[in-house]
Amino acid sequence: MADLKASFEQAQVDVKALTKRPSNDELLALYSLFKQATDGDVKGKRPGMFDFKGGAKYDAWEKLKGMDAETAMQQYVDKVGELTAAYA
């Protein structure tokens, strides 16, 4: 777990160093995995229908409901690794 946590923290640094902006779908995946890893299942009501960005983020996070933090961390690390390789 300590190694995974260190990899997760390093991935947070690495994602900020990407030379190209990831696609919206990639950004939603990163957001939802990060939130699931750090905050657990989504809470509260879905944002209103005119808050497109908030709604998309909520929906992406809600799809991960029930995923444990360690799995979310590992998938986040893997996703950042893919993006780093693609945009290096």
PyMOL CGO cylinders between C-alpha atoms (Angstrom):
from pymol import cmd
from pymol.cgo import CYLINDER

trace = [
    CYLINDER, 0.00, 0.00, 0.00, 2.85, 2.41, 0.78, 0.3, 1, 1, 1, 1, 1, 1,
    CYLINDER, 2.85, 2.41, 0.78, 4.31, 1.83, -2.68, 0.3, 1, 1, 1, 1, 1, 1,
    CYLINDER, 4.31, 1.83, -2.68, 0.93, 2.42, -4.32, 0.3, 1, 1, 1, 1, 1, 1,
    CYLINDER, 0.93, 2.42, -4.32, 0.41, 5.62, -2.34, 0.3, 1, 1, 1, 1, 1, 1,
    CYLINDER, 0.41, 5.62, -2.34, 3.86, 6.86, -3.38, 0.3, 1, 1, 1, 1, 1, 1,
    CYLINDER, 3.86, 6.86, -3.38, 3.13, 5.99, -7.03, 0.3, 1, 1, 1, 1, 1, 1,
    CYLINDER, 3.13, 5.99, -7.03, -0.23, 7.77, -6.76, 0.3, 1, 1, 1, 1, 1, 1,
    CYLINDER, -0.23, 7.77, -6.76, 1.41, 10.90, -5.38, 0.3, 1, 1, 1, 1, 1, 1,
    CYLINDER, 1.41, 10.90, -5.38, 4.08, 10.80, -8.10, 0.3, 1, 1, 1, 1, 1, 1,
    CYLINDER, 4.08, 10.80, -8.10, 1.39, 10.39, -10.77, 0.3, 1, 1, 1, 1, 1, 1,
    CYLINDER, 1.39, 10.39, -10.77, -0.25, 13.60, -9.48, 0.3, 1, 1, 1, 1, 1, 1,
    CYLINDER, -0.25, 13.60, -9.48, 3.03, 15.42, -10.11, 0.3, 1, 1, 1, 1, 1, 1,
    CYLINDER, 3.03, 15.42, -10.11, 3.60, 13.74, -13.48, 0.3, 1, 1, 1, 1, 1, 1,
    CYLINDER, 3.60, 13.74, -13.48, 0.17, 14.61, -14.84, 0.3, 1, 1, 1, 1, 1, 1,
    CYLINDER, 0.17, 14.61, -14.84, 0.90, 18.32, -14.33, 0.3, 1, 1, 1, 1, 1, 1,
    CYLINDER, 0.90, 18.32, -14.33, 4.04, 17.99, -16.45, 0.3, 1, 1, 1, 1, 1, 1,
    CYLINDER, 4.04, 17.99, -16.45, 2.29, 16.68, -19.58, 0.3, 1, 1, 1, 1, 1, 1,
    CYLINDER, 2.29, 16.68, -19.58, 3.30, 18.63, -22.66, 0.3, 1, 1, 1, 1, 1, 1,
    CYLINDER, 3.30, 18.63, -22.66, -0.13, 18.28, -24.32, 0.3, 1, 1, 1, 1, 1, 1,
    CYLINDER, -0.13, 18.28, -24.32, -3.58, 18.75, -22.79, 0.3, 1, 1, 1, 1, 1, 1,
    CYLINDER, -3.58, 18.75, -22.79, -5.42, 15.43, -22.50, 0.3, 1, 1, 1, 1, 1, 1,
    CYLINDER, -5.42, 15.43, -22.50, -8.82, 15.06, -24.18, 0.3, 1, 1, 1, 1, 1, 1,
    CYLINDER, -8.82, 15.06, -24.18, -11.98, 15.82, -22.21, 0.3, 1, 1, 1, 1, 1, 1,
    CYLINDER, -11.98, 15.82, -22.21, -12.66, 12.08, -21.82, 0.3, 1, 1, 1, 1, 1, 1,
    CYLINDER, -12.66, 12.08, -21.82, -9.14, 11.54, -20.48, 0.3, 1, 1, 1, 1, 1, 1,
    CYLINDER, -9.14, 11.54, -20.48, -9.54, 14.46, -18.08, 0.3, 1, 1, 1, 1, 1, 1,
    CYLINDER, -9.54, 14.46, -18.08, -12.87, 13.07, -16.84, 0.3, 1, 1, 1, 1, 1, 1,
    CYLINDER, -12.87, 13.07, -16.84, -11.26, 9.67, -16.29, 0.3, 1, 1, 1, 1, 1, 1,
    CYLINDER, -11.26, 9.67, -16.29, -8.42, 11.25, -14.30, 0.3, 1, 1, 1, 1, 1, 1,
    CYLINDER, -8.42, 11.25, -14.30, -10.85, 13.36, -12.27, 0.3, 1, 1, 1, 1, 1, 1,
    CYLINDER, -10.85, 13.36, -12.27, -13.18, 10.50, -11.42, 0.3, 1, 1, 1, 1, 1, 1,
    CYLINDER, -13.18, 10.50, -11.42, -10.36, 8.10, -10.51, 0.3, 1, 1, 1, 1, 1, 1,
    CYLINDER, -10.36, 8.10, -10.51, -8.70, 10.76, -8.32, 0.3, 1, 1, 1, 1, 1, 1,
    CYLINDER, -8.70, 10.76, -8.32, -11.95, 11.58, -6.53, 0.3, 1, 1, 1, 1, 1, 1,
    CYLINDER, -11.95, 11.58, -6.53, -12.81, 7.90, -6.01, 0.3, 1, 1, 1, 1, 1, 1,
    CYLINDER, -12.81, 7.90, -6.01, -9.32, 7.25, -4.62, 0.3, 1, 1, 1, 1, 1, 1,
    CYLINDER, -9.32, 7.25, -4.62, -9.34, 10.23, -2.27, 0.3, 1, 1, 1, 1, 1, 1,
    CYLINDER, -9.34, 10.23, -2.27, -13.01, 10.78, -1.35, 0.3, 1, 1, 1, 1, 1, 1,
    CYLINDER, -13.01, 10.78, -1.35, -14.73, 7.47, -2.04, 0.3, 1, 1, 1, 1, 1, 1,
    CYLINDER, -14.73, 7.47, -2.04, -18.18, 7.21, -3.60, 0.3, 1, 1, 1, 1, 1, 1,
    CYLINDER, -18.18, 7.21, -3.60, -19.83, 10.31, -5.00, 0.3, 1, 1, 1, 1, 1, 1,
    CYLINDER, -19.83, 10.31, -5.00, -22.07, 12.18, -2.56, 0.3, 1, 1, 1, 1, 1, 1,
    CYLINDER, -22.07, 12.18, -2.56, -24.75, 14.80, -2.92, 0.3, 1, 1, 1, 1, 1, 1,
    CYLINDER, -24.75, 14.80, -2.92, -27.04, 15.69, -5.76, 0.3, 1, 1, 1, 1, 1, 1,
    CYLINDER, -27.04, 15.69, -5.76, -26.07, 15.86, -9.42, 0.3, 1, 1, 1, 1, 1, 1,
    CYLINDER, -26.07, 15.86, -9.42, -25.51, 19.46, -10.59, 0.3, 1, 1, 1, 1, 1, 1,
    CYLINDER, -25.51, 19.46, -10.59, -28.30, 21.12, -12.57, 0.3, 1, 1, 1, 1, 1, 1,
    CYLINDER, -28.30, 21.12, -12.57, -28.84, 20.50, -16.27, 0.3, 1, 1, 1, 1, 1, 1,
    CYLINDER, -28.84, 20.50, -16.27, -27.17, 23.77, -17.27, 0.3, 1, 1, 1, 1, 1, 1,
    CYLINDER, -27.17, 23.77, -17.27, -23.96, 22.93, -15.41, 0.3, 1, 1, 1, 1, 1, 1,
    CYLINDER, -23.96, 22.93, -15.41, -22.59, 20.74, -18.19, 0.3, 1, 1, 1, 1, 1, 1,
    CYLINDER, -22.59, 20.74, -18.19, -19.08, 20.47, -16.80, 0.3, 1, 1, 1, 1, 1, 1,
    CYLINDER, -19.08, 20.47, -16.80, -20.26, 19.71, -13.26, 0.3, 1, 1, 1, 1, 1, 1,
    CYLINDER, -20.26, 19.71, -13.26, -22.75, 17.16, -14.56, 0.3, 1, 1, 1, 1, 1, 1,
    CYLINDER, -22.75, 17.16, -14.56, -20.12, 15.38, -16.64, 0.3, 1, 1, 1, 1, 1, 1,
    CYLINDER, -20.12, 15.38, -16.64, -17.75, 15.23, -13.69, 0.3, 1, 1, 1, 1, 1, 1,
    CYLINDER, -17.75, 15.23, -13.69, -20.48, 13.93, -11.39, 0.3, 1, 1, 1, 1, 1, 1,
    CYLINDER, -20.48, 13.93, -11.39, -21.54, 11.27, -13.91, 0.3, 1, 1, 1, 1, 1, 1,
    CYLINDER, -21.54, 11.27, -13.91, -17.96, 10.09, -14.49, 0.3, 1, 1, 1, 1, 1, 1,
    CYLINDER, -17.96, 10.09, -14.49, -17.35, 9.81, -10.74, 0.3, 1, 1, 1, 1, 1, 1,
    CYLINDER, -17.35, 9.81, -10.74, -20.70, 8.09, -10.14, 0.3, 1, 1, 1, 1, 1, 1,
    CYLINDER, -20.70, 8.09, -10.14, -19.77, 5.34, -12.62, 0.3, 1, 1, 1, 1, 1, 1,
    CYLINDER, -19.77, 5.34, -12.62, -17.00, 4.30, -10.23, 0.3, 1, 1, 1, 1, 1, 1,
    CYLINDER, -17.00, 4.30, -10.23, -19.36, 3.86, -7.27, 0.3, 1, 1, 1, 1, 1, 1,
    CYLINDER, -19.36, 3.86, -7.27, -18.29, 0.90, -5.16, 0.3, 1, 1, 1, 1, 1, 1,
    CYLINDER, -18.29, 0.90, -5.16, -14.68, 0.84, -6.41, 0.3, 1, 1, 1, 1, 1, 1,
    CYLINDER, -14.68, 0.84, -6.41, -12.20, 0.65, -3.54, 0.3, 1, 1, 1, 1, 1, 1,
    CYLINDER, -12.20, 0.65, -3.54, -9.56, 3.35, -3.09, 0.3, 1, 1, 1, 1, 1, 1,
    CYLINDER, -9.56, 3.35, -3.09, -6.61, 1.08, -3.92, 0.3, 1, 1, 1, 1, 1, 1,
    CYLINDER, -6.61, 1.08, -3.92, -8.11, 0.05, -7.27, 0.3, 1, 1, 1, 1, 1, 1,
    CYLINDER, -8.11, 0.05, -7.27, -8.87, 3.67, -8.12, 0.3, 1, 1, 1, 1, 1, 1,
    CYLINDER, -8.87, 3.67, -8.12, -5.32, 4.70, -7.19, 0.3, 1, 1, 1, 1, 1, 1,
    CYLINDER, -5.32, 4.70, -7.19, -3.82, 1.96, -9.38, 0.3, 1, 1, 1, 1, 1, 1,
    CYLINDER, -3.82, 1.96, -9.38, -6.04, 2.86, -12.33, 0.3, 1, 1, 1, 1, 1, 1,
    CYLINDER, -6.04, 2.86, -12.33, -5.11, 6.54, -11.90, 0.3, 1, 1, 1, 1, 1, 1,
    CYLINDER, -5.11, 6.54, -11.90, -1.40, 5.66, -11.90, 0.3, 1, 1, 1, 1, 1, 1,
    CYLINDER, -1.40, 5.66, -11.90, -1.89, 3.48, -14.99, 0.3, 1, 1, 1, 1, 1, 1,
    CYLINDER, -1.89, 3.48, -14.99, -3.84, 6.22, -16.80, 0.3, 1, 1, 1, 1, 1, 1,
    CYLINDER, -3.84, 6.22, -16.80, -1.18, 8.83, -16.07, 0.3, 1, 1, 1, 1, 1, 1,
    CYLINDER, -1.18, 8.83, -16.07, 1.45, 6.36, -17.33, 0.3, 1, 1, 1, 1, 1, 1,
    CYLINDER, 1.45, 6.36, -17.33, -0.48, 5.96, -20.60, 0.3, 1, 1, 1, 1, 1, 1,
    CYLINDER, -0.48, 5.96, -20.60, -0.80, 9.72, -21.02, 0.3, 1, 1, 1, 1, 1, 1,
    CYLINDER, -0.80, 9.72, -21.02, 2.85, 10.30, -20.21, 0.3, 1, 1, 1, 1, 1, 1,
    CYLINDER, 2.85, 10.30, -20.21, 3.87, 7.75, -22.84, 0.3, 1, 1, 1, 1, 1, 1,
    CYLINDER, 3.87, 7.75, -22.84, 1.47, 9.21, -25.43, 0.3, 1, 1, 1, 1, 1, 1,
    CYLINDER, 1.47, 9.21, -25.43, 2.36, 12.86, -24.85, 0.3, 1, 1, 1, 1, 1, 1,
    CYLINDER, 2.36, 12.86, -24.85, 6.09, 12.57, -24.14, 0.3, 1, 1, 1, 1, 1, 1,
]
cmd.load_cgo(trace, "trace")
